[in-house]
Amino acid sequence: MAKPNYGYQKRQRELAKKQKKEEKLRAKANARTGAPNADEAPPAADDAEPQQPPSA
C-alpha cells in the first residue's frame, strides 16, 4: 500500500484557504463599490456561439 503524500494534501488545503480568502476580499470590495459579483453576473450575449440548425 502506498503511503500518503502529506505535503501534497497540505498544499491543497493551503490553496483552498487562499482561494476562499481572495473570494471573500473580492466580495467585500464589490460590496463596498456596489459592483455586482463577477460570479453572479449573467453571461454576455456576445460570448454565445451562433446556433446552427440540426442536421437532418
C-alpha positions as CSV (number, residue, x, y, z in Angstrom):
1,M,0.0,0.0,0.0
2,A,1.3,3.4,-0.9
3,K,2.0,5.9,1.9
4,P,0.0,9.2,1.9
5,N,1.6,12.3,0.5
6,Y,1.0,14.7,3.3
7,G,2.9,17.5,1.6
8,Y,0.5,17.4,-1.3
9,Q,-2.5,17.3,1.0
10,K,-1.2,20.3,2.9
11,R,-0.6,22.3,-0.2
12,Q,-4.1,21.6,-1.5
13,R,-5.6,22.8,1.9
14,E,-3.4,26.0,1.7
15,L,-4.5,26.7,-1.9
16,A,-8.2,26.2,-1.0
17,K,-7.8,28.5,2.0
18,K,-6.0,31.2,-0.1
19,Q,-8.7,31.0,-2.8
20,K,-11.5,31.3,-0.2
21,K,-9.8,34.3,1.3
22,E,-9.4,36.0,-2.1
23,E,-13.0,35.4,-2.9
24,K,-14.1,37.0,0.4
25,L,-11.9,40.0,-0.2
26,R,-13.3,40.4,-3.7
27,A,-16.8,40.1,-2.4
28,K,-16.1,42.8,0.2
29,A,-14.6,45.1,-2.3
30,N,-17.6,44.6,-4.7
31,A,-20.0,45.3,-1.8
32,R,-18.2,48.5,-1.0
33,T,-18.2,49.7,-4.6
34,G,-21.7,48.4,-5.3
35,A,-20.5,46.4,-8.3
36,P,-22.1,43.0,-8.9
37,N,-20.1,39.9,-8.2
38,A,-18.3,38.6,-11.3
39,D,-19.5,35.0,-10.4
40,E,-23.2,36.1,-10.3
41,A,-23.2,38.2,-13.5
42,P,-25.1,36.6,-16.4
43,P,-23.0,35.7,-19.4
44,A,-22.9,38.3,-22.2
45,A,-24.8,37.7,-25.4
46,D,-21.7,38.4,-27.4
47,D,-20.0,35.4,-25.9
48,A,-22.7,33.0,-27.1
49,E,-21.9,30.8,-30.1
50,P,-24.3,31.1,-33.0
51,Q,-26.8,28.3,-33.1
52,Q,-26.8,26.1,-36.1
53,P,-29.9,24.1,-37.2
54,P,-29.7,20.4,-36.5
55,S,-28.7,18.2,-39.5
56,A,-31.4,16.0,-41.0
